[in-house]
Every structure is written in C-alpha cells, then in structure tokens.
Amino acid sequence: MNGPWTIAVLGAGAWGTALALTALRAGHRATLWARRADLAHDITHTHENRRYLPGIALNPRLAALDDMAAVLSGADCVLAAVPAQNLRDVLATASATLARDVPVVLCAKGIERGTGRLMSQVAAETLPGNPIAALSGPSFASDVASGLPTAVTVASQDGALAAELAARLSAPNLRCYSSDDLIGVEIGGALKNVLAIAAGATSGAGLGASAVAAMITRGFVELRRVGVAFGARPETLMGLSGLGDLILTCSSAQSRNFSYGLALGRGESVEGLPLAEGVFTAGIAAQIAREKGIETPIIDAVTGILEGRLTVEAAMQALLARPLKNEAS
C-alpha cells in the first residue's frame, strides 16, 4: 500500500517507545501497547516514559493503550518489542485480533529458554498466517528516542518484504538496511548479549582493556561458529546485526548485559538490575552448542558464572589454561 502506515508497537519499554517515536518521524501513525494502564496513561498524557526513558520528551502524537486489541485494530505492521522470553505469550494473545498477512517485525533479541527456538520460530508457531521479519543492530533505545543517528538491519526470508520494511521503517535518524538472512540476523542479536556479559565481567574484575578486547574478539569467533551451524551467512555475522551490535553492547555501561557483567565481575549484587536478555539466553545457547558439537568456551563460562558453578576469576583462569591453537581454527 502507498501512503503512511498504521504501526502497532507491542511493548512500551525503552525500545518499544523509541521505535514508536521513529515510526512517527518516518511519517507513520504509531500506537504503543503497554501492559500497565498507568504507564499507558503517563505516555499519552505526560508525554514522557518516566519508567523506561526518563528525561526524554515524547512526541505529543504518541499514544499508548493497555488494550492490545485496540492497538492492533487496523494495523498495517506490528513491531514486537517485548522481552524475548515473553514473546510467545504476547503473540498468542495478539493472534486473536491481528489480521492475517500483516507483517510482524520482531525487535527482541534472544533464544526462548524452554524450547531453544529463535524468535522467528516462536512467531511462526503462534502467528502462522503473518509474514515475519526481525529488526536488529547496534542501537541503544535512548539514542534512537533522542533522534541520534543509528543504523540497523531488517531481515526476512522474503527479501522483497525485508526491503519494503527497511524502506518504510527508515527515518531521518534511523537507516535500515535489508537482508534475507533472517537466521543470521537473529543469531547475532541473541549471542551478542551473552558475550556482553563476559566482556562486562572481565572489565568489572579489573582485568584490563586488553583482556576485554580479547574476550570480544574470541567471543565473535564463537558467534560465527554457532551462526554457521545454523546456516547463517558469514557476511551477515560481519555486519550490523553481528559484529556491529557486539562491539556496541560490549563497550558501554548503557548496555544492560554489559552492566550485568560489570556487577558480576565486581562481586556486587545483581538484585534489582534491569532485565538482561543474555542471562536467559546463555544456558540454552550453551546447550544448543553442545548438542551441535560446537566449541563455545566463553558462552560456557558465562553459563557457569550465572548458574553459580564458577567465579569470574575461575572462569578466566580456565579460559587462559585452554590448549594453545591456531587462531583461525
């Protein structure tokens, strides 16, 4: 269709709010679905998401509702920006209202802990009549919400759909590239969260910038191994949704996963820290790697730390004690 779209954004957290603002900047109509009525009220009437994006003024045209059916009614496109582990339940609820053939763009990064499914697989099971895409790349919600320049990838197995969505969702501050390597884009987005915990823990333990750089680089090797095993293309993993997102997430305390790792490395309590998707993805990622015979010592170490089987110091010692090998192997 020509002209502006009506875009429904499921999830009124920082990322969902930022994407809704971007949709408005691109000339579309956008409405947020919020699970909580008080949050929906604040966004609509105070023009601020004080819980998730404090201090950022929202476009007065942005409205939020706690009625999912109302938000989905008449939607030309859906952006699903709820946490990865909640996606199945939210899409199952949406399936009662959402019209068939409306594209659903998955904006959460992770692997479903109970099933090992990627987000696109979860969506295909719950919304079999809807085209599925994913949006991923190096992007902090606060930057996008503030209108700072950002580039991401929009992927679908249907390359024409990916190109159309990338064009539609691009805005003055958000450049969207398209890809038909949906699996590659998803793997990059899911595993970088786990590796960011490793980088944060290394930094928090005071092991130095050199060790952090080594952790990121060798972590990328693991990301590529897993991605290739899933059929991802190497050039996808080298792009925005792979290496680009890894670099950003492993280098700033704005990253929830890096901050979670920092706390672990410093021996601080992680109680009350914001949701870090890598915490939920690490164990299932390690399990999948074992089942596929893929060597992922860093992902395994993060899993051991999160499960309380390893200290950060012991994990680092174990990594350093691994047999020496050719870097390219």
N, C-alpha and C positions, 0 to 999 in steps of 0.2 A: 504494500500500500504506500501511497505518497502522503506527504504532509507529516506533521508531528504524530508521535506515538503516545498512547497512554501506557505508562510503565508502572507496574506494581512492584514494590520493593518489600520483600518479606524479611523483616528483621530491622529493628530501629536502634541497633547498636551503633558504634562509631562508623563501621564500614558501610552498613546499610544507609545511614544518614548521609555519608559522604557521596555514595553512588547516586542517591536521590537528588542531591544538590547538583551533581554533574549532569544528570538527565535534564534537569531544568535549564542548566546552562546550554545544553545542546538543543534547546527549543522544544523539548517534550513536556508532557504533563506527567507528574510523578506523585505517587502517594505511598506513604510508608505504612506497613502493618507492624504494630507494636503489641507485644504480648500483654503489656500492662497498660491499663487505662490512664494511670497518672502520667506515664511517660508520653503517651499519645497526646494528652492534654497539654503538657508543657511544650512539646514540639510545635503544636498547632497554634497555641495562644501566647506563648512567651518567645517563640522563635529562637529557642535555644534547646539543645540537648544537654542539659546540665549534668546528667549522669555519665554520659559517654564522650561528649565533645564539649566540655566546659570552656566558656570564653569565646566560642566561635559563633558569630551571629548567623542565623539561618535565613534563607530566602523566605520572606513572608508568604510566598505562594506555596510553600511546602506544608502539606497537611499530613497528619498521622492519625490512624484509627486503630482501635483494638478489635475491629470486626473484619476478619480475614475475607469473608465472602464479599463484603462491600468493597474492599480494596481490589480484589481480583475481578470484580464485575466490569466487563468491557475492556479488560487489559489486552494490549497488543503484544506485550512482552513482560516477562516476570524475571526479576533479579532476586535470587535466593541468597540472602546474606546472613543466614542463621548459622550458629556453630555447627561444625561438621557432624558431631555426634547427635545433634537434634534434627538433622535434615530429614531423615526418614519420617519421623512423626509429623513434622510441619508439612511436608509434601503430601503425606497421606491425608491430612486434613484439607489441603488445597485441592486434592483430586475430586472432592465432592462438588466443587464450584467451578474450577478452572476449565475453560473451553478447550476442546481438543485442538491440536495444531498450533496453539500459542507457544512460541519458543520460551524455554526456561533456561536462564543463564545462571550457572552455579558459581557463587562467589566465595564459598568457604573452601579451605584447603585442609585436606586430611584424608584418612582412611577409616572407615567405620570399624570400630574396635571389636564388635561382636562377630562380624562376618568377614572382615578383610576386604570388603567392597570399596572400590573407589566411589567418589561422589556421583559420577555419571552412571555407574551401575545401580546405585541406590535410586537415582531419579528414574532410570529406565524401568525399574521394578515397580515403582509407585505411580509413575505417570507414563504408561506405555504409549499413550496417544500424542505425546508432546515432543517436539524436537528439543534436543538437549545440547547445551553449549557450556563452556566454562570461561570465566574471566580470571586471569592470574597474572602476576608480575610484581616487580619491586614497587610497592606502594604503601605508604602509611596513610591511614584514614585522615589524620589531622592535616596532612599536606594536601590531599585531594580536596577535602572540605574547604580548606583555605584558598583554593584556586591555584596552588603551586603546580608547576609543570610535572607531569608524570606520564610514563609510557607503560602499557600493559599489553597482554596478548588475549585475544578472544578466539577460542578454539571450538570446533565442532567436527565430527566425522564428515559432515556435509560442508565442503569447502565454500560453496556458494552462500550457505547460511552464515558461516563464520565471517565471510567478507561483508555481508549485509549488516550483521550485528555490529561488527567493528566500525563500519561507517556510521551507523545510527547512534552508537554509544560514544563516539568520539566527541569531544567538546574542546573549547579553546585551551583548556589546561590539561586535557586528557587525550593522549594519542593512542589509539587502539590498533594494533597490528592483528592480522588474522592468521589462522593456522588450521589445517585439517588433522593435525596430530593431537587429538584430544587426550589420549593416554599420556603422551609425553608431557603435556602442559600440566596435567593433574599430578603426575609423579613428582615433577619438580616442585610444585607448590606444597605437596604433602611432606616430602622428606626434608625440605629446607628448614621446616620448623623443628624437627628433631635435631638437625645438625646445629641450629642456632642455640639450642640448649647446651650442646657440647662446647661451642665457642664461648658462650657466656660463663659456663662453669670454669673453663680454662682461664678466662680473664679474671673471674672472681677469686680464683685460687692464687692469683698473683704470679702466674707462671710466665708472664711476659708476652709482648706483642708478637714475637717470633713464633711462640707456641700457638697462639691464636691463629696466625696465618697458616701454619702447618695444619691445624685442625680443620680450617675451612677448605684448604686445598685437597687434603686427603678425604674429607667428607664429600667433596664433589665427586671424587673417584667412586665412592660408594653410591652416590645418587645416580651416576651414569651406569654403574653395573646393574642396579635394580631397574632403571629405566629401560635399558636394552633388553633385559629379560622379559619385560612387559611388552616389548615391541616398539618402544619409543624411538624416534629418530635422533641421532646424535646432535644434529643442528638445533633441534628443539631444546635439548638439555643445555646447549651452549647459549641459548637466547634469554629473553627477558624473564620467562617463567621458570627457568632453571638457574643458570649461573647468576643472572641479574638479581633475582629475588634472594638467592643465597647470600650474595655479597651484602645487600641491604640489611637483611634480617640478622646477619652475624656481626654487624658493625655498629649497632646503635641500641642504646637503652630504651629507645622508643619501641623496639620490638619486644612484645610480651614474652616470647620464647627466650630471647637473649637475656632479658631481665630475670626470668625464672632461673636460668642457668647461673647468672651472676649471684643470686641469692644462695643457690646450692653451693657454689664454689667458695663463698664467704662463710659458709656454715650458718647462714641465717634461716629463720623460719620462712617457709613459703606459704604459710597460712594467710589467707586474705589477698594474695596476689591475683591480678586479673587472669582470666582464662588464658591458658597457653595450649594451643591445639597440639603442639608437639608432645605434651605429656600423655595424651590419649593415643597418639599415633605411634609412638616409639615401640611399644610392646608388640603391636600387631605387625609393624614393619619388620621388626627383628624376626618374628615368627615366619612371615612370608619369605624372607631372605633365607632362613634355614631350610624351609620346605623346597625352595628352588635351588638350593646349593650355592647361594651367593655369599661371598665373604664380605661381611659388614661389621668390622670390629668397633667402629665408632658408634654406630647405631646400637650395637650390642652393649657397649659400655654405658651409653645413656640409659638404656633399659635397666641395666643392673643398678645404676645410681638411683633411678626413680623407684625401683622396687625395693631399695634398701639393702641390696646384696653387696654393693660396692660403695666405697667412699670415692670422692673425686680424686684423691691422691692415689688410691689403689688402682683406680681405672687408668690414670695417666701412666703409672708405673707399668701396668700390664701392656698398654699400647706401646710404650718405649721398648719393652722387652721382647716384642714380637720379632720373629726371624727377619733378618735383612733380606731385601729382594730388589729386583729391578723396578724402578719407579713406574715404568709403563705396564707392568704386569698386574 
